[in-house]
Amino acid sequence: MLRQCYILRNKESKPGNYWNVKTQELIGPLSPMWRGRPSGVVTIERLRDPHTGDKGYMVLRISQGRCEVNAMNAPKRGVGTLTPRGELHHNLPDGFVEQSQQSIAATMQEVSTDHLLFETRFETNLRLAVQYHCRLLGEP
């Protein structure tokens, strides 16, 4: 999902800037069962830089793009689409991600064709939502 080590291409970016990130840099390794390769691009946008008290933040958002996974081997094929969305709030003076809200909508299909008279098919649609909050130890 939103992992700061891969999504901030230009540390000198300003609010209003946007850039593309390959989805394989975002989602990390897939399940070895799939043996699939992700492809696609999402757009990262730098939003406003709000201040809370004496702290400044950088806010990044994924608002468009998707990842497609195509996994084919002889008796099985799997295809999937992942659509990530979310915001990440990076605490600038302390240098860490303080909070994020993320979601992924996914559709997946596995088809097995190695049966004598028929094929088996598994299809699913899911939505995953993750909220992350972090604070430095010793702070209220």
C-alpha positions as CSV (number, residue, x, y, z in Angstrom):
1,M,0.0,0.0,0.0
2,L,1.3,3.5,0.8
3,R,4.9,2.8,1.7
4,Q,6.9,6.0,1.9
5,C,10.2,4.4,0.8
6,Y,8.8,3.8,-2.7
7,I,6.2,6.5,-3.3
8,L,8.0,9.8,-2.7
9,R,10.0,10.1,-5.9
10,N,11.1,13.7,-5.4
11,K,11.7,15.0,-1.9
12,E,11.4,18.5,-3.3
13,S,7.9,18.0,-4.5
14,K,5.3,20.6,-3.5
15,P,1.6,20.5,-2.8
16,G,-0.3,20.0,-6.1
17,N,2.4,17.8,-7.7
18,Y,1.6,14.3,-8.7
19,W,3.6,11.4,-10.2
20,N,3.1,7.8,-11.2
21,V,4.4,4.8,-9.3
22,K,4.5,1.2,-10.7
23,T,2.2,-1.0,-8.6
24,Q,4.9,-3.7,-8.1
25,E,6.7,-1.2,-5.9
26,L,3.6,-0.7,-3.8
27,I,2.2,-4.1,-3.1
28,G,5.4,-6.1,-2.4
29,P,5.6,-9.8,-3.0
30,L,2.5,-11.7,-4.0
31,S,1.5,-15.1,-2.6
32,P,3.8,-17.7,-4.1
33,M,0.8,-19.8,-4.9
34,W,-0.1,-17.3,-7.6
35,R,3.3,-17.1,-9.3
36,G,1.9,-13.9,-10.8
37,R,3.5,-10.7,-11.9
38,P,1.8,-7.4,-11.0
39,S,1.5,-4.6,-13.6
40,G,0.0,-1.2,-13.7
41,V,0.5,2.3,-12.4
42,V,-1.1,4.4,-9.6
43,T,-0.9,8.1,-9.4
44,I,0.3,9.7,-6.1
45,E,-0.7,13.3,-5.4
46,R,0.8,15.6,-2.8
47,L,-2.0,17.4,-1.1
48,R,-1.8,20.4,1.3
49,D,0.8,20.6,4.0
50,P,-1.2,21.2,7.1
51,H,0.2,22.3,10.4
52,T,-0.9,21.1,13.9
53,G,0.7,23.1,16.7
54,D,4.4,23.2,15.9
55,K,4.3,20.1,13.5
56,G,4.1,20.2,9.8
57,Y,2.9,17.4,7.7
58,M,3.1,16.2,4.1
59,V,-0.1,14.5,2.9
60,L,0.1,12.0,0.0
61,R,-2.9,10.4,-1.7
62,I,-3.5,7.6,-4.2
63,S,-6.7,8.5,-6.0
64,Q,-6.4,6.7,-9.3
65,G,-4.8,3.7,-11.0
66,R,-4.9,0.0,-10.4
67,C,-2.8,-3.2,-10.4
68,E,-3.5,-6.2,-12.6
69,V,-2.0,-9.6,-11.8
70,N,-1.9,-12.3,-14.4
71,A,-0.7,-15.7,-13.2
72,M,-0.6,-18.5,-15.7
73,N,0.8,-22.0,-15.5
74,A,-0.2,-25.2,-17.3
75,P,-3.2,-26.4,-15.3
76,K,-4.2,-23.2,-13.6
77,R,-4.7,-19.6,-14.4
78,G,-5.3,-16.7,-12.0
79,V,-6.2,-13.1,-12.8
80,G,-6.9,-10.3,-10.4
81,T,-7.3,-6.6,-10.2
82,L,-6.4,-4.5,-7.1
83,T,-7.5,-0.9,-6.8
84,P,-5.6,0.8,-3.9
85,R,-6.8,4.1,-2.5
86,G,-5.6,6.1,0.6
87,E,-3.9,8.9,2.3
88,L,-0.7,9.1,4.2
89,H,0.3,11.8,6.7
90,H,4.0,12.2,7.1
91,N,5.3,14.1,10.2
92,L,7.9,16.3,8.6
93,P,10.0,17.4,11.7
94,D,10.1,14.0,13.3
95,G,10.4,12.1,9.9
96,F,7.8,9.3,10.2
97,V,4.4,8.3,8.9
98,E,2.0,9.3,11.7
99,Q,-1.2,8.1,10.3
100,S,-2.8,6.7,7.1
101,Q,-6.1,5.5,5.9
102,Q,-5.9,2.9,3.1
103,S,-8.3,0.7,1.2
104,I,-8.0,-1.9,-1.5
105,A,-10.8,-3.2,-3.7
106,A,-9.9,-6.5,-5.3
107,T,-11.4,-9.0,-7.7
108,M,-9.7,-12.4,-8.2
109,Q,-10.5,-15.4,-10.3
110,E,-8.7,-18.8,-10.4
111,V,-9.5,-21.4,-13.0
112,S,-8.2,-24.9,-12.9
113,T,-8.4,-26.8,-16.2
114,D,-6.7,-30.1,-15.3
115,H,-9.9,-32.0,-14.5
116,L,-11.0,-34.8,-16.8
117,L,-14.5,-33.5,-17.7
118,F,-14.8,-30.0,-16.4
119,E,-13.0,-27.0,-15.0
120,T,-13.2,-25.5,-11.6
121,R,-13.5,-21.8,-11.0
122,F,-13.1,-19.6,-7.9
123,E,-14.1,-16.0,-8.0
124,T,-14.1,-13.4,-5.2
125,N,-14.6,-9.7,-4.7
126,L,-13.3,-8.1,-1.5
127,R,-12.6,-4.8,0.1
128,L,-9.9,-4.2,2.7
129,A,-9.7,-1.1,4.8
130,V,-6.7,-0.3,7.0
131,Q,-6.2,2.6,9.4
132,Y,-2.7,3.2,10.8
133,H,-1.7,5.5,13.7
134,C,1.7,6.0,15.2
135,R,3.2,8.3,17.8
136,L,6.6,8.7,19.3
137,L,7.1,7.2,22.7
138,G,7.1,9.7,25.5
139,E,4.5,11.9,23.8
140,P,1.0,12.4,25.2
